[in-house]
Amino acid sequence: MKVLLTGATGLLGVHLAGELVQQGYEVKALYRSLPERIHTLPWFGEVEWVKVAITSPVDIEKAVRGCQAVIHAAARTDPYPTPLAAYYDANVASTEHILAAVKKGSGARLVLVSTASVFRPGSLENPATEESPYAFHQMASGYIASKYEAQQRVLMAVQQGVDAVIVNPTFMLGPYDFKPSSGAVIRYVLQNRAVFYPKEGGKSFVDVRDAARATVNALRWGTTGESYLLANENLPYEQFFPLVAQLSGRKKKLLPIPVSLIRAAGRLGAVGERLVRNGLPINRINAQLITQPNYYSGAKARWVLNLPQTPVRQSIEDAIRWFETGE
């Protein structure tokens, strides 16, 4: 079976390419530009790399031809700017183009990579599941709003006969983070002696290799129209940042920042965005998101998609090794 993979140079995308190759699929990987070190990937030469604009319906239609399945992992993931319009083409329109090509072609099976953030997060005691309500109170985030819109497009297409499954990864960690994306938080700890972090809140973490395996498994085992949260360990920041500092092997000064201070900075950032008409690293919605509990359960994906459960400690260690040695 030949699989079309979008977003193949992102943290999840490179691992998806490797997992697809390992499981015996032919891979056509779409990219906008290739990171400098991507040629060092052990599976690089076994993938057909095609330069394509995912915002071009013509390019997407051509790319889908001859493929029996599509994994759509391409997305703009920056936490800012705030407006949905900044994310629409990359996240929503590209999904519409994929759906149109699938409908027009041979009816390839589609796996959409969404995000756990479209679901309202839970607590440590009661983490969110696929049955949790959508996080409409967080839709002021252009990123979350765009991923929700893309997910809804796919669910509507399922009602029209499209064979599609959705996976919703939480915060992914691991090696080969070329940009870097989520690995930026680890590099931040590595590069700074003083480490500031939110005094409250936390995240759900999953090893990117585990997320890749479950996503590829969804091609065979996922139920059409279903969503699967790819989640493993839920950790408060007061545990996560000391763990990264410890594994860095260097002495760090850990400085928790009160939530009230972060959210005040977020309000100022929101005002600044309106004044400069451009996104800022800290704004009201980002301040809310990074200071709240963001906990999810991966039980459904473990049961249906055989999602592995690599300890987050191992994920951090492997990410640190890659950032420092490239291995």
KOLRO-977463 format. One record per residue: residue number from 1; x, y, z of N, C-alpha, C in turn. Coordinates in pm, whole numbers. Last residue first. Example, Ala and Ser with C-alpha at 12.3 -4.5 7.8 and 13.67 -1.06 7.14 Angstrom:
# residues 2
  resi    n.c1    n.c2    n.c3   ca.c1   ca.c2   ca.c3    c.c1    c.c2    c.c3
     2    1285    -225     708    1367    -106     714    1290       3     787
     1    1319    -569     780    1230    -450     780    1320    -330     780
//
This chain:
# residues 327
  resi    n.c1    n.c2    n.c3   ca.c1   ca.c2   ca.c3    c.c1    c.c2    c.c3
   327    2236    1250    1767    2214    1104    1755    2088    1063    1829
   326    2313    1506    1809    2258    1474    1678    2232    1327    1657
   325    2400    1589    2056    2493    1512    1975    2444    1484    1833
   324    2200    1754    2168    2341    1776    2203    2440    1705    2111
   323    1954    1673    2072    1989    1814    2066    2139    1835    2086
   322    1971    1398    2134    1967    1442    1996    2005    1589    1984
   321    1974    1401    2415    2087    1341    2343    2089    1390    2198
   320    1723    1516    2462    1844    1585    2505    1964    1532    2427
   319    1557    1311    2363    1553    1445    2303    1680    1523    2338
   318    1620    1105    2538    1650    1088    2396    1648    1223    2323
   317    1529    1214    2782    1669    1175    2766    1708    1165    2618
   316    1254    1241    2725    1337    1360    2753    1484    1329    2731
   315    1181     973    2695    1158    1067    2585    1247    1190    2602
   314    1238     874    2949    1314     825    2834    1301     920    2716
   313    1045    1013    3096    1186    1029    3129    1273     986    3011
   312     807     914    3005     844    1048    2962     991    1076    2993
   311     815     574    2892     820     672    3002     867     808    2953
   310     601     462    2635     739     496    2671     739     598    2784
   309     376     292    2558     379     378    2676     523     402    2721
   308     203     256    2236     303     221    2337     306     324    2450
   307    -119     187    2129     -29     298    2161      72     254    2266
   306    -300      17    1994    -178     -38    2054     -74      72    2077
   305    -542     112    1921    -431     138    1829    -297      85    1881
   304    -718      28    2130    -753       7    1988    -630      15    1897
   303    -588      72    2381    -669     -47    2357    -687     -75    2208
   302    -459     316    2354    -383     200    2399    -458      71    2364
   301    -673     478    2283    -568     452    2184    -482     333    2225
   300    -813     477    2529    -878     427    2407    -774     392    2301
   299    -627     595    2711    -674     457    2728    -734     399    2600
   298    -507     839    2742    -482     768    2616    -533     625    2619
   297    -642    1134    2880    -626     989    2890    -605     928    2752
   296    -496    1450    2981    -577    1366    2893    -546    1218    2917
   295    -469    1784    3103    -447    1641    3123    -547    1558    3044
   294    -367    2057    3181    -399    2009    3046    -376    1858    3042
   293    -433    2314    3410    -410    2170    3393    -453    2129    3252
   292    -288    2633    3306    -400    2548    3349    -361    2401    3342
   291     -99    2793    3196    -110    2794    3342    -224    2708    3394
   290    -108    2792    2924      14    2739    2987       5    2736    3139
   289    -361    2904    2866    -331    2766    2830    -211    2710    2905
   288    -341    3171    2952    -438    3081    3013    -399    2936    2989
   287    -143    3265    2783    -121    3269    2927    -217    3176    3000
   286    -273    3239    2538    -155    3157    2566    -126    3151    2714
   285    -478    3431    2569    -514    3290    2556    -395    3200    2584
   284    -329    3675    2596    -424    3630    2698    -452    3481    2689
   283      17    3615    2507    -109    3689    2497    -208    3626    2594
   282     346    3605    2402     257    3591    2518     134    3678    2496
   281     458    3652    2150     477    3522    2215     386    3499    2336
   280     219    3812    1929     325    3821    2028     337    3687    2100
   279     122    3902    1594     123    3811    1708     241    3834    1800
   278       9    4235    1514      91    4118    1487      92    4031    1612
   277     -67    4500    1560    -134    4420    1457     -49    4300    1414
   276      15    4655    1763     114    4632    1657      58    4550    1541
   275    -226    4664    1913    -155    4786    1877     -61    4765    1758
   274    -303    4402    1953    -395    4492    1885    -323    4617    1836
   273     -80    4306    2091    -117    4249    1961    -208    4341    1882
   272     -94    4456    2328      15    4478    2234     -16    4423    2096
   271    -312    4335    2448    -321    4477    2410    -214    4508    2305
   270    -201    4086    2489    -320    4097    2405    -339    4241    2358
   269       5    4147    2667      38    4099    2533     -79    4111    2437
   268    -142    4211    2892     -63    4316    2828     -27    4276    2685
   267    -242    3957    2945    -336    4066    2915    -264    4181    2847
   266      -3    3820    2996     -86    3781    2884    -184    3890    2844
   265      78    3936    3231     161    3956    3112      81    3922    2986
   264    -122    3830    3389    -115    3976    3373     -32    4009    3250
   263     -55    3564    3377    -180    3606    3314    -186    3758    3299
   262     188    3565    3516     183    3520    3377      58    3571    3307
   261     102    3654    3769     199    3733    3694     196    3695    3545
   260     -70    3449    3851    -123    3585    3838     -29    3673    3755
   259     100    3229    3873       2    3233    3765     -48    3375    3741
   258     446    3289    3947     305    3285    3987     212    3300    3867
   257     703    3077    3834     640    3209    3820     494    3199    3860
   256     985    2910    3973     843    2908    3937     783    3048    3937
   255    1294    2850    3883    1221    2967    3933    1075    2962    3889
   254    1586    2675    3939    1447    2664    3898    1364    2772    3965
   253    1896    2673    3817    1819    2742    3918    1675    2746    3870
   252    2094    2380    3758    1998    2481    3713    1932    2546    3834
   251    2374    2203    3658    2309    2270    3769    2220    2382    3716
   250    2324    1931    3433    2387    2060    3469    2308    2124    3581
   249    2192    1716    3332    2323    1693    3389    2396    1819    3429
   248    1940    1699    3234    2037    1778    3156    2179    1758    3206
   247    1791    1572    3423    1843    1491    3312    1941    1567    3224
   246    1724    1793    3586    1804    1683    3639    1869    1603    3527
   245    1565    1941    3408    1687    2000    3464    1780    1890    3517
   244    1352    1763    3370    1437    1801    3256    1570    1858    3305
   243    1257    1760    3637    1304    1636    3573    1394    1668    3454
   242    1179    2025    3683    1290    1968    3760    1345    1839    3698
   241     963    2025    3487    1083    2107    3469    1200    2061    3557
   240     773    1830    3592     835    1818    3461     965    1897    3450
   239     682    1909    3842     755    1782    3830     833    1776    3698
   238     562    2148    3799     652    2140    3914     726    2006    3920
   237     385    2095    3594     511    2159    3561     611    2149    3675
   236     243    1765    3629     245    1908    3660     382    1966    3625
   235     182    1524    3377     276    1576    3476     254    1724    3501
   234      69    1228    3251      24    1363    3289     113    1412    3402
   233     178    1017    2990     194    1063    3128     145    1206    3145
   232       3     986    2722      67     891    2812      71     946    2954
   231    -206     994    2429    -158    1052    2554     -92     944    2638
   230    -387    1052    2179    -256     989    2194    -188    1055    2312
   229    -726     991    2136    -628    1074    2205    -498     994    2223
   228    -901     944    1849    -819     873    1945    -716     969    2005
   227   -1226     932    1699   -1108    1007    1739   -1034     930    1847
   226   -1403     783    1417   -1364     790    1558   -1239     877    1576
   225   -1457     752    1149   -1533     853    1223   -1495     868    1368
   224   -1367     412    1141   -1407     531    1064   -1494     624    1148
   223   -1133     301    1373   -1272     293    1327   -1310     423    1258
   222    -805     175    1313    -894     283    1353   -1032     267    1294
   221    -643     -21    1203    -728     -56    1317    -826      54    1359
   220    -496      75     983    -556     -59     981    -665     -78    1086
   219    -431     336    1042    -463     302     903    -535     168     895
   218    -352     332    1304    -488     377    1276    -528     349    1132
   217     -84     275    1294    -175     166    1326    -320     203    1296
   216       8     536    1256      18     441    1145     -75     321    1169
   215     -50     629    1515    -108     694    1397    -105     601    1276
   214     106     466    1678     -40     460    1691    -108     522    1569
   213     363     548    1592     319     409    1575     167     398    1581
   212     364     819    1663     378     779    1523     328     637    1502
   211     347     803    1940     239     869    1866     244     829    1719
   210     594     682    1991     470     611    2026     352     669    1949
   209     758     886    1909     766     757    1839     644     672    1869
   208     703    1087    2090     664    1107    1949     670     977    1871
   207     552    1014    2398     671    1000    2315     630    1009    2169
   206     350    1258    2553     358    1130    2484     485    1129    2402
   205     192    1428    2829     306    1405    2740     295    1268    2674
   204      -7    1686    2938      -5    1544    2907     102    1521    2802
   203      94    1939    3177      62    1888    3043      55    1736    3043
   202       2    2207    3405      78    2091    3362      30    2042    3228
   201     -29    2439    3685     -59    2386    3553      28    2266    3520
   200     187    2681    3847      74    2590    3842      51    2543    3699
   199     414    2823    3792     404    2759    3924     290    2659    3928
   198     583    2799    3483     460    2831    3556     451    2754    3688
   197     939    2882    3499     828    2798    3453     703    2831    3536
   196    1276    2953    3424    1147    3002    3471    1037    2911    3416
   195    1592    2879    3505    1479    2822    3432    1349    2870    3495
   194    1918    2979    3458    1795    3008    3533    1676    2964    3449
   193    2076    2881    3250    2111    2847    3388    1991    2868    3480
   192    1977    2748    2937    1967    2853    3038    2002    2801    3177
   191    1972    2540    2757    2051    2659    2722    2053    2766    2830
   190    1805    2339    2854    1945    2309    2828    2029    2436    2815
   189    1557    2467    2859    1620    2427    2986    1769    2402    2965
   188    1521    2500    2583    1521    2616    2671    1590    2582    2804
   187    1510    2239    2493    1628    2318    2457    1637    2443    2543
   186    1258    2177    2595    1376    2107    2646    1502    2186    2614
   185    1099    2347    2449    1095    2359    2594    1215    2287    2656
   184    1137    2262    2188    1192    2392    2227    1194    2408    2379
   183    1001    2035    2126    1132    2019    2189    1196    2150    2229
   182     787    2120    1980     766    2099    2124     899    2081    2198
   181    1006    2212    1755     868    2248    1789     849    2229    1938
   180    1318    2359    1630    1238    2257    1697    1096    2308    1724
   179    1295    2161    1393    1256    2303    1390    1321    2385    1502
   178    1366    1891    1432    1454    1978    1353    1422    2126    1370
   177    1376    1661    1635    1292    1781    1634    1370    1891    1565
   176    1488    1409    1681    1463    1453    1543    1367    1572    1536
   175    1341    1259    1984    1449    1308    1897    1397    1354    1761
   174    1072    1386    2199    1158    1284    2143    1262    1344    2050
   173     729    1452    2272     871    1470    2301     951    1356    2239
   172     415    1618    2241     507    1513    2198     653    1550    2226
   171     124    1657    2407     253    1723    2389     360    1617    2363
   170    -117    1456    2231     -89    1556    2334      52    1613    2307
   169    -293    1392    1922    -176    1381    2010    -176    1490    2117
   168    -548    1249    1801    -532    1375    1873    -415    1365    1970
   167    -662    1125    1489    -580    1106    1608    -551    1243    1668
   166    -939    1005    1307    -870    1121    1363    -786    1077    1482
   165   -1024     866     988   -1001     848    1131    -923     969    1180
   164   -1239     799     708   -1140     881     779   -1141     853     928
   163   -1377     761     419   -1322     670     519   -1209     742     593
   162   -1667     939     328   -1521     935     332   -1475     844     446
   161   -1948     964     336   -1889     841     284   -1739     834     282
   160   -2050    1178     461   -2072    1172     316   -2003    1052     251
   159   -1963    1157     715   -2107    1142     694   -2142    1132     545
   158   -1700    1225     669   -1731    1086     703   -1880    1059     680
   157   -1724    1498     641   -1695    1419     521   -1723    1271     546
   156   -1760    1573     905   -1870    1594     810   -1849    1510     685
   155   -1507    1508    1002   -1624    1437    1054   -1746    1454     963
   154   -1353    1695     857   -1335    1552     836   -1456    1473     886
   153   -1446    1934     961   -1456    1909     817   -1444    1759     788
   152   -1372    1906    1228   -1514    1905    1194   -1534    1880    1044
   151   -1095    1931    1202   -1151    1805    1251   -1299    1795    1216
   150   -1078    2196    1120   -1032    2089    1030   -1091    1955    1072
   149   -1176    2324    1350   -1246    2339    1222   -1205    2228    1125
   148    -978    2250    1535   -1118    2209    1555   -1194    2216    1423
   147    -760    2378    1424    -759    2232    1432    -899    2177    1456
   146    -843    2644    1454    -818    2591    1320    -818    2438    1321
   145    -860    2669    1733    -980    2690    1651    -962    2628    1513
   144    -593    2633    1803    -693    2535    1845    -819    2547    1760
   143    -479    2864    1671    -433    2728    1644    -539    2625    1680
   142    -611    3082    1784    -623    3057    1641    -582    2916    1605
   141    -789    3079    2072    -660    3039    2018    -678    3006    1870
   140   -1048    3100    2130    -980    3227    2099    -838    3201    2051
   139   -1133    2856    2213   -1130    2879    2070   -1079    3018    2031
   138   -1165    2781    2469   -1028    2807    2427   -1018    2841    2278
   137   -1427    2720    2503   -1377    2835    2580   -1234    2870    2543
   136   -1453    2485    2358   -1496    2611    2295   -1448    2734    2371
   135   -1337    2215    2347   -1286    2326    2428   -1323    2460    2367
   134   -1595    1965    2355   -1494    2044    2285   -1459    2168    2365
   133   -1627    1730    2628   -1677    1834    2538   -1563    1905    2467
   132   -1511    1386    2614   -1514    1518    2677   -1567    1622    2579
   131   -1469    1151    2487   -1608    1186    2515   -1621    1323    2581
   130   -1202    1113    2485   -1265    1146    2357   -1412    1182    2372
   129   -1118    1265    2803   -1124    1155    2708   -1185    1204    2577
   128    -917    1418    3063   -1016    1423    2954   -1006    1300    2866
   127    -868    1281    3394    -819    1337    3267    -926    1328    3159
   126    -917    1311    3696   -1013    1280    3590    -968    1342    3458
   125    -688    1373    3841    -775    1266    3890    -873    1219    3782
   124    -583    1582    3696    -501    1463    3717    -588    1344    3758
   123    -854    1695    3479    -764    1707    3594    -677    1582    3602
   122    -885    1777    3127    -934    1733    3257    -830    1757    3365
   121    -962    2004    2852    -873    1920    2934    -935    1886    3069
   120   -1180    1969    2584   -1160    2040    2710   -1076    1953    2803
   119   -1024    1914    2269   -1109    1865    2376   -1078    1942    2505
   118    -831    2026    2118    -969    2055    2077   -1069    2004    2181
   117    -590    1934    2214    -639    2061    2267    -779    2097    2219
   116    -497    1717    2082    -577    1692    2202    -646    1819    2250
   115    -530    1762    1728    -461    1789    1854    -554    1759    1970
   114    -494    1566    1436    -549    1685    1498    -468    1717    1623
   113    -425    1409    1156    -358    1438    1283    -411    1572    1334
   112    -637    1189     990    -608    1329    1019    -538    1339    1154
   111    -615     949     757    -593     969     901    -554    1115     920
   110    -814     808     507    -749     928     560    -734     918     710
   109    -810     590     228    -837     607     371    -755     724     421
   108    -919     697     -97    -813     657      -5    -857     677     139
   107   -1084     708    -329   -1140     688    -195   -1038     640     -95
   106    -962     768    -566   -1000     628    -543   -1057     603    -405
   105   -1074    1103    -609    -989     991    -649   -1048     856    -616
   104   -1250    1276    -496   -1241    1273    -642   -1165    1152    -692
   103   -1211    1239    -223   -1344    1216    -281   -1337    1198    -433
   102    -942    1315    -206    -982    1179    -169   -1117    1145    -230
   101    -959    1583    -279    -879    1490    -361    -917    1346    -332
   100   -1116    1685     -73   -1163    1695    -210   -1089    1596    -300
    99    -947    1637     148   -1077    1571     139   -1132    1572      -4
    98    -734    1808      82    -711    1663      97    -843    1588      80
    97    -865    2054      93    -804    2009     -32    -780    1858     -30
    96    -936    2064     364   -1041    2063     262    -987    2014     127
    95    -681    2079     471    -764    1961     500    -877    1951     399
    94    -607    2330     381    -530    2214     336    -609    2085     359
    93    -790    2492     521    -801    2480     375    -724    2358     323
    92    -690    2449     789    -828    2418     749    -837    2395     598
    91    -408    2498     797    -471    2394     878    -610    2353     832
    90    -321    2694     614    -235    2579     643    -310    2466     711
    89    -539    2880     612    -493    2814     490    -416    2686     520
    88    -569    2955     894    -676    2895     814    -623    2818     692
    87    -406    3089    1063    -387    2944    1054    -477    2879     948
    86    -485    3350    1061    -343    3322    1042    -315    3174    1019
    85    -755    3343    1127    -717    3369     988    -571    3334     961
    84    -771    3324    1403    -789    3203    1323    -738    3223    1181
    83    -541    3526    1594    -654    3511    1502    -653    3380    1423
    82    -292    3519    1757    -420    3473    1806    -523    3444    1697
    81      25    3397    1612     -68    3496    1666    -203    3434    1704
    80     110    3146    1855      69    3283    1825      94    3307    1677
    79     205    2889    1866     102    2929    1962      55    3073    1946
    78     238    2715    1553     281    2824    1641     170    2861    1740
    77     166    2522    1369     146    2492    1511     190    2602    1606
    76      23    2435    1071      93    2544    1138      62    2530    1286
    75      65    2103     942     -11    2206    1013      82    2319    1055
    74      43    1770     825      92    1907     806       3    2006     880
    73     -61    1520     835       1    1569     958      51    1712     945
    72    -255    1298     706    -242    1444     695    -193    1500     828
    71    -202    1021     533    -188    1070     670    -160    1218     661
    70    -388     827     309    -328     958     335    -319     979     486
    69    -385     550      78    -411     609     210    -338     742     221
    68    -319     481    -173    -435     415    -116    -472     468      22
    67    -219     679    -449    -203     644    -308    -332     584    -254
    66    -267     765    -703    -183     646    -687    -162     603    -545
    65    -298    1103    -616    -313    1001    -718    -216     885    -696
    64    -214    1296    -438    -297    1187    -386    -310    1073    -487
    63     -81    1482    -596      -6    1403    -499     -84    1282    -451
    62    -284    1606    -744    -181    1528    -812    -109    1435    -716
    61    -418    1733    -531    -489    1634    -614    -389    1545    -688
    60    -219    1910    -443    -266    1802    -355    -336    1694    -435
    59    -193    2085    -659     -78    2005    -616    -123    1886    -531
    58    -453    2193    -659    -403    2123    -777    -287    2032    -739
    57    -474    2325    -412    -559    2209    -441    -512    2128    -561
    56    -221    2430    -210    -258    2427    -351    -346    2305    -380
    55    -126    2413      41    -238    2506      22    -284    2511    -123
    54      93    2259      31     -30    2193      78    -150    2286      67
    53     307    2247    -231     240    2345    -144     108    2283     -99
    52     578    2016    -244     440    2052    -276     394    2162    -182
    51     822    1793    -332     801    1930    -289     666    1978    -339
    50     853    1469    -215     793    1552    -320     767    1692    -265
    49    1035    1175    -170    1013    1311    -122     964    1399    -237
    48     992     855     -85     980     941    -204     943    1082    -156
    47    1220     688     128    1099     767     114    1105     847     -16
    46    1460     580     179    1352     485     145    1219     555     123
    45    1638     770     265    1649     722     128    1540     626      86
    44    1564     800     539    1547     909     443    1545     857     299
    43    1593     632     754    1496     593     652    1481     696     541
    42    1778     752     924    1811     621     867    1715     578     757
    41    1854    1093     867    1756     996     913    1782     860     848
    40    2021    1272     748    2083    1177     840    1984    1073     893
    39    1872    1452     608    1934    1345     530    1999    1241     620
    38    1805    1651     785    1708    1543     766    1766    1427     685
    37    1956    1874     840    2006    1744     887    1913    1628     858
    36    1812    2093     725    1951    2064     686    1994    1923     722
    35    1477    2028     615    1574    2071     715    1714    2021     681
    34    1332    2114     306    1393    2007     384    1490    2064     487
    33    1012    2259     253    1158    2271     248    1215    2165     341
    32     768    2127     219     785    2262     165     932    2293     151
    31     671    1791     127     746    1888     208     746    2023     138
    30     534    1463     145     529    1599      93     605    1694     186
    29     623    1138      63     625    1239     167     630    1379     106
    28     509     832      10     529     955     -66     514    1069      34
    27     605     507      84     578     640     140     609     748      38
    26     479     179     126     548     274      39     508     414      84
    25     505      -5     436     431      79     342     527     151     247
    24     630    -154     638     621    -209     505     540    -129     404
    23     682     -53     884     567    -142     874     540    -189     731
    22     899     112     827     920      -5     911     805    -105     899
    21     768     315     683     869     231     618     888     102     696
    20     612     420     893     549     366     773     645     273     699
    19     812     510    1066     722     403    1110     652     339     990
    18     930     715     913    1008     600     956     921     482     995
    17     712     890     886     778     835     767     856     709     804
    16     664     950    1155     562     880    1078     624     816     953
    15     894    1091    1212     876     961    1276     766     880    1207
    14     847    1318    1063     966    1238    1033     954    1099    1095
    13     602    1412    1184     609    1368    1046     729    1281    1014
    12     654    1502    1442     578    1379    1423     596    1323    1283
    11     820    1723    1364     862    1626    1466     787    1495    1451
    10     810    1765    1001     785    1803    1139     828    1694    1235
     9     829    1674     747     953    1725     806     933    1773     950
     8     580    1597     653     680    1493     675     809    1542     736
     7     329    1700     595     396    1741     718     512    1651     753
     6     166    1407     459     193    1551     462     260    1586     594
     5     200    1115     282     222    1175     412     249    1324     396
     4      34     855     125      75     994     112      85    1055     251
     3     124     522      82      66     621     172     122     758     142
     2      50     223     -81     124     348     -86      50     453      -5
     1      85    -120       0       0       0       0      88     125       0
//
